[in-house]
Amino acid sequence: MAITHLYNDNFAQEIQQSELPALVDFWATWCGPCRMVAPIVEEISDELDGTLNVYKVDVDEAEDIAAQFGIMSIPTLMIFKDGKEQERIVGYRSKEDLLAAIKKYL
């Protein structure tokens, strides 16, 4: 499944209407650790297609969303279920760590 990019105007609708748990990657183009975690997020998106929706939010393009969730460090990965934040992972993590966190909500 392709990763959907979210912005101020579509974030709430996408997350609230997601029937599947959602992983949201808050990132920025200038962030080194964000570039390191990006291929892992893409692999997870492919592997869990049909059981997890994966989204990316560029904090420079969607400042309102980043502020709403108090994003202070990136990358920050948030797991949502039923439109509500379930877990927040700040900083680079291995694929195994991310999968372990995500699978609790599938």
BAFI-3210 file (N, C-alpha, C; in Angstrom, 3 decimals, decimal comma, padded with zeros to 6 digits):
// residues 106
n [1|2|3|4|5|6|7|8|9|10|11|12|13|14|15|16|17|18|19|20|21|22|23|24|25|26|27|28|29|30|31|32|33|34|35|36|37|38|39|40|41|42|43|44|45|46|47|48|49|50|51|52|53|54|55|56|57|58|59|60|61|62|63|64|65|66|67|68|69|70|71|72|73|74|75|76|77|78|79|80|81|82|83|84|85|86|87|88|89|90|91|92|93|94|95|96|97|98|99|100|101|102|103|104|105|106]
n.u [000,847|000,483|002,046|000,274|000,339|-000,234|-001,890|-002,690|-005,357|-006,439|-005,815|-007,329|-009,703|-008,745|-007,509|-009,574|-011,476|-010,244|-010,504|-008,736|-005,933|-003,589|-000,413|001,506|004,007|005,854|007,899|010,735|012,302|014,942|015,886|018,077|017,864|015,197|015,328|016,657|014,795|012,739|012,873|012,317|009,746|008,438|008,812|007,346|004,817|004,355|004,504|002,458|000,206|-003,219|-003,797|-002,908|-002,875|-000,671|000,835|002,397|003,617|004,852|006,499|007,151|005,418|002,962|002,459|000,476|-000,636|001,574|001,961|-000,482|-000,229|001,956|004,556|007,881|010,341|011,811|012,429|009,008|006,872|003,557|000,980|-002,282|-005,546|-008,906|-009,160|-007,806|-004,850|-002,570|000,032|003,344|006,334|009,492|012,230|014,837|014,159|014,615|013,436|012,342|011,685|009,742|007,772|007,041|005,805|003,673|002,193|000,766|-001,595|-002,975]
n.v [-001,194|002,229|004,906|007,405|010,901|013,286|016,358|019,590|019,890|017,329|015,525|014,939|013,812|011,535|009,999|009,720|008,320|005,985|002,605|000,725|000,202|002,918|004,076|006,862|008,799|011,355|013,701|015,343|016,821|017,610|016,101|013,813|011,281|010,793|010,187|007,801|006,132|006,068|004,065|001,790|002,290|002,215|-000,497|-001,723|-000,751|-002,095|-004,797|-005,013|-004,382|-003,964|-004,522|-002,398|001,116|003,456|006,555|009,720|012,728|015,759|017,850|020,472|021,230|020,818|022,305|022,920|020,451|019,160|020,851|020,497|017,894|018,169|017,697|017,516|016,469|014,841|011,858|011,206|008,633|007,756|005,699|005,077|004,067|003,482|006,206|007,393|008,326|005,807|005,018|006,410|006,850|008,038|009,150|007,273|003,853|000,310|-001,926|-004,230|-003,359|-001,418|-002,987|-004,656|-002,828|-001,933|-004,272|-004,820|-003,504|-004,448]
n.w [000,000|-000,737|000,998|002,620|002,501|004,956|005,730|007,156|006,367|005,902|007,884|010,325|009,269|007,842|009,915|011,802|010,295|009,660|009,486|010,154|012,405|012,669|011,616|012,106|010,785|011,832|010,391|008,753|005,882|006,299|008,381|009,622|011,163|010,513|007,809|008,030|009,269|007,452|005,262|006,753|007,713|005,257|004,558|006,606|005,978|003,551|004,408|006,305|004,939|004,501|007,107|008,519|008,310|006,897|007,401|006,585|007,990|007,196|009,225|008,699|006,695|007,798|010,212|012,095|012,806|013,937|016,126|017,450|018,435|020,012|019,038|019,551|018,975|016,184|014,293|015,119|015,795|015,737|016,965|016,151|017,096|016,438|016,011|018,110|019,887|020,669|021,190|021,356|019,727|019,967|018,117|016,400|015,767|015,659|013,086|014,216|016,818|016,215|014,925|017,045|018,766|017,152|016,603|018,891|018,600|016,465]
ca.u [000,000|001,221|001,955|-000,472|000,849|-001,310|-001,692|-003,642|-006,754|-006,971|-005,339|-008,402|-010,611|-008,091|-007,274|-010,870|-012,226|-009,453|-011,047|-007,569|-004,977|-002,800|000,921|001,783|005,415|006,120|009,262|011,086|013,309|016,276|016,124|018,845|017,228|013,942|015,698|017,052|013,619|011,803|012,761|011,700|008,302|007,943|008,744|006,216|003,613|004,172|004,291|001,203|-000,849|-004,500|-004,028|-002,414|-002,717|000,557|000,790|003,539|003,315|006,033|006,201|007,307|004,259|001,741|002,852|-000,671|-000,767|002,705|001,680|-001,627|000,226|003,125|005,745|009,057|011,492|011,465|011,116|008,056|005,895|002,391|000,048|-003,664|-006,573|-010,222|-008,993|-007,162|-003,444|-002,331|001,438|004,207|007,726|010,299|013,594|015,037|014,002|014,791|012,202|011,804|011,064|008,518|006,775|006,555|004,876|002,495|001,409|-000,124|-002,843|-003,564]
ca.v [000,000|003,479|005,706|008,632|012,093|014,046|017,800|020,192|019,784|015,970|014,664|014,467|012,953|010,253|009,247|009,385|007,386|004,782|001,423|-000,031|000,993|003,794|004,504|008,181|009,152|012,800|013,782|016,520|016,488|017,925|015,285|012,605|010,070|010,568|009,508|006,440|005,337|006,058|002,769|000,835|002,582|001,718|-001,960|-002,055|-000,459|-003,198|-006,067|-005,008|-003,884|-004,600|-004,572|-001,147|002,255|004,178|007,954|010,572|014,145|016,621|018,852|021,814|021,511|020,674|022,793|022,865|019,071|018,931|021,594|019,862|016,695|018,476|017,043|018,317|015,805|013,956|011,321|010,708|007,735|007,602|004,650|005,431|003,046|004,096|007,653|007,897|007,975|004,665|004,938|007,396|006,395|009,192|008,803|006,104|002,529|-000,781|-002,473|-005,177|-002,578|-000,804|-004,027|-005,107|-001,806|-001,889|-005,515|-004,803|-002,812|-005,042]
ca.w [000,000|-000,751|002,215|002,373|003,176|005,594|005,895|008,090|005,905|005,773|008,965|011,211|008,514|007,560|011,145|012,405|009,459|009,428|010,149|010,604|013,179|011,803|012,020|011,543|010,885|011,799|009,890|007,944|004,863|006,802|009,575|009,336|011,682|009,766|006,563|008,392|009,624|006,323|004,575|007,687|007,678|003,972|004,638|007,477|005,204|002,599|005,107|007,060|004,063|004,774|008,554|009,092|007,408|007,226|006,969|006,899|008,175|007,175|010,259|008,128|005,857|008,608|011,539|013,008|013,297|014,834|017,356|018,109|019,133|020,825|018,490|019,884|018,360|015,077|013,968|016,107|015,191|016,608|016,591|016,448|016,904|016,634|015,987|019,327|020,046|021,544|021,573|020,715|019,698|019,575|017,733|015,541|016,362|014,697|012,530|015,187|017,893|015,697|014,717|018,355|019,265|016,285|016,625|020,052|018,254|015,249]
c.u [000,882|001,012|001,275|000,149|-000,329|-000,895|-002,749|-005,087|-007,297|-006,590|-006,489|-009,319|-009,989|-007,957|-008,602|-011,607|-011,475|-010,051|-009,924|-006,751|-004,098|-001,455|001,184|003,229|005,529|007,602|009,504|012,221|014,732|016,719|016,822|018,205|015,892|014,230|016,115|015,836|012,649|011,732|012,116|010,183|007,701|007,822|007,550|004,900|003,317|003,795|002,930|000,042|-002,126|-004,814|-003,624|-002,383|-001,490|000,505|002,093|003,045|004,633|005,744|006,372|006,104|002,956|002,052|001,708|-000,832|000,347|002,473|000,556|-001,190|001,499|004,390|006,940|010,322|010,994|012,652|010,299|007,051|004,777|001,494|-001,335|-004,547|-007,896|-010,100|-008,281|-005,707|-003,306|-000,895|002,229|005,641|008,559|011,720|013,645|014,848|014,214|013,426|011,545|011,086|009,737|007,418|006,195|005,542|003,570|001,604|000,493|-001,506|-003,531|-004,661]
c.v [001,244|004,215|007,021|009,780|012,904|015,489|018,309|019,914|018,354|015,045|014,075|013,487|011,581|009,404|008,817|008,314|006,090|003,614|000,560|000,832|001,796|004,095|005,830|008,540|010,668|012,967|015,135|016,133|016,678|017,036|013,976|011,327|009,754|009,817|008,065|005,559|005,200|004,712|001,695|001,027|002,067|000,196|-002,400|-001,833|-001,602|-004,489|-006,139|-004,432|-004,676|-004,722|-003,277|-000,082|003,037|005,555|008,653|012,016|014,893|017,779|020,283|022,217|021,481|021,070|022,705|021,477|018,780|019,633|020,939|018,660|016,919|017,782|017,963|017,759|014,934|013,050|010,976|009,867|007,534|006,511|005,067|004,203|003,686|005,616|008,243|007,432|006,846|004,645|005,937|006,917|007,551|008,727|007,548|004,826|001,490|-001,239|-003,417|-004,441|-001,971|-001,844|-004,522|-004,126|-001,836|-003,106|-005,604|-004,250|-003,398|-006,033]
c.w [000,000|000,573|001,849|003,158|003,699|005,798|006,864|007,689|005,818|006,929|009,775|010,488|008,281|008,817|011,776|011,613|009,184|010,207|010,706|011,559|012,203|012,440|011,322|011,843|010,733|011,469|009,227|007,001|005,376|007,961|009,208|009,865|010,983|008,476|006,843|008,666|008,440|005,600|005,455|007,679|006,366|003,981|005,482|006,737|004,234|003,320|005,797|006,256|004,312|006,253|009,248|008,005|007,861|006,583|007,326|007,018|008,200|008,132|009,752|007,283|006,644|010,054|012,550|013,621|014,293|016,173|018,146|018,943|019,939|020,357|018,717|019,235|017,218|014,801|015,213|015,345|016,188|016,054|017,073|016,253|017,278|016,769|017,183|019,394|021,064|022,062|020,752|020,847|019,153|019,274|016,890|016,354|015,266|014,201|013,533|016,318|017,431|015,495|016,038|018,919|018,470|016,487|017,847|019,699|017,022|015,614]
res [m|a|i|t|h|l|y|n|d|n|f|a|q|e|i|q|q|s|e|l|p|a|l|v|d|f|w|a|t|w|c|g|p|c|r|m|v|a|p|i|v|e|e|i|s|d|e|l|d|g|t|l|n|v|y|k|v|d|v|d|e|a|e|d|i|a|a|q|f|g|i|m|s|i|p|t|l|m|i|f|k|d|g|k|e|q|e|r|i|v|g|y|r|s|k|e|d|l|l|a|a|i|k|k|y|l]
***
